[in-house]
């Protein structure tokens, strides 16, 4: 059985179109690729949909591996090797991801932190509020043809 078409009043039609526009625009805004580049000394709160790169993460992981080592170099080496072994694939993945993050930030040409990057094209430096930084970028985009 086919559904009968429903006629909408002008105000209902406008409300429907406005609602669809809001839904489409909010989906488009959420679809942006947002990246925050910072370090542990300049924390930037971000939602789970935002990728955060902490440039000092590799140094912090190395610090964990080298913490509280014995003075004897031979014993220190053995302790670090055991820590690496105990960390297994998870530690290797953390190290790999930390260094890849640094490479990603470097390849974008980031010069100052914190930096909020949208779509790997627009960047706002020095703004720790991601929403404000994205709003600044969106305002700039609206002025461009």
C-alpha positions in Angstrom: 0.0 0.0 0.0 1.4 3.4 -1.0 1.5 6.2 1.6 -0.7 9.2 0.8 1.3 12.4 0.2 0.9 15.0 2.9 0.5 18.6 2.2 2.4 20.9 4.5 1.5 24.5 5.4 4.0 27.2 4.4 5.2 27.5 8.1 5.5 23.7 8.5 7.4 23.5 5.3 9.8 26.3 6.4 10.3 24.6 9.7 11.1 21.3 8.0 13.6 22.9 5.6 15.2 24.8 8.5 15.5 21.6 10.5 17.1 19.8 7.6 19.5 22.7 7.0 20.6 22.7 10.7 21.0 18.9 10.5 23.1 19.1 7.4 25.2 22.0 8.7 25.9 20.3 12.0 26.9 17.1 10.2 29.2 19.1 8.0 30.7 20.9 11.0 31.2 17.6 12.8 32.8 16.1 9.7 35.8 18.5 9.9 39.2 16.9 10.7 40.3 18.7 13.8 43.8 18.3 15.2 45.2 19.9 18.3 49.0 20.1 18.6 50.4 20.9 22.1 52.5 19.4 24.9 51.9 18.4 28.5 52.8 21.9 29.7 50.0 23.4 27.6 47.0 21.0 28.0 44.1 21.6 25.7 40.7 20.1 26.6 39.2 18.3 23.6 36.4 16.0 22.8 37.0 12.4 21.7 36.4 13.4 18.0 39.5 15.7 18.1 42.9 14.2 17.7 45.4 15.6 20.2 49.1 15.4 19.6 51.4 16.1 22.6 54.8 16.8 21.2 56.6 15.7 24.4 54.9 12.3 24.5 58.0 10.4 23.1 60.2 12.1 25.8 57.7 11.2 28.5 57.6 7.6 27.4 61.4 7.4 27.4 61.3 9.0 30.9 59.1 6.2 32.1 61.5 3.6 30.7 64.5 5.3 32.3 62.9 6.1 35.7 64.7 4.9 38.9 67.5 3.0 37.1 70.4 1.6 39.1 73.7 3.4 38.8 75.4 0.4 37.3 75.2 0.7 33.5 74.9 -3.1 33.0 72.0 -3.4 35.4 70.4 -0.3 34.0 70.5 -1.8 30.5 68.9 -5.0 31.8 66.1 -3.1 33.6 65.3 -1.0 30.5 65.3 -4.1 28.3 62.9 -5.8 30.8 60.6 -2.8 30.8 60.6 -2.9 27.0 59.8 -6.6 27.1 57.1 -6.2 29.7 55.5 -3.4 27.7 55.3 -5.6 24.7 53.2 -4.6 21.7 51.3 -2.0 23.6 54.5 -0.1 24.5 55.8 -0.4 20.9 52.5 0.9 19.6 52.6 3.9 22.1 56.1 4.8 21.0 55.3 4.4 17.3 52.2 6.6 17.6 54.0 9.2 19.7 56.8 9.6 17.1 54.3 9.5 14.2 52.4 12.3 15.9 55.6 14.4 16.0 56.2 13.7 12.3 52.6 14.7 11.5 52.9 18.0 13.3 56.2 18.7 11.7 54.9 17.9 8.2 52.1 20.4 8.8 54.7 23.1 9.6 53.4 23.8 13.1 55.6 26.5 14.7 53.8 27.4 17.9 51.7 25.5 20.4 48.9 25.1 21.2 47.8 24.9 17.6 44.3 23.9 16.3 44.4 22.6 12.8 41.2 22.1 10.7 41.2 19.9 7.6 45.0 20.0 7.5 44.6 23.5 5.9 43.7 26.1 8.5 45.5 26.7 11.8 44.9 28.9 14.8 47.9 29.4 17.1 47.7 30.1 20.8 44.0 29.5 21.4 43.5 26.7 23.9 39.7 26.6 23.4 39.1 24.3 20.5 35.6 25.5 19.9 36.8 29.2 19.7 39.6 28.2 17.4 37.2 26.4 15.1 34.8 29.3 15.2 37.6 31.6 14.1 38.4 29.3 11.2 34.8 29.1 10.2 34.4 32.9 10.3 37.5 33.2 8.1 36.0 30.6 5.7 32.8 32.5 5.4 34.7 35.6 4.2 36.4 33.6 1.4 34.6 33.1 -2.0 
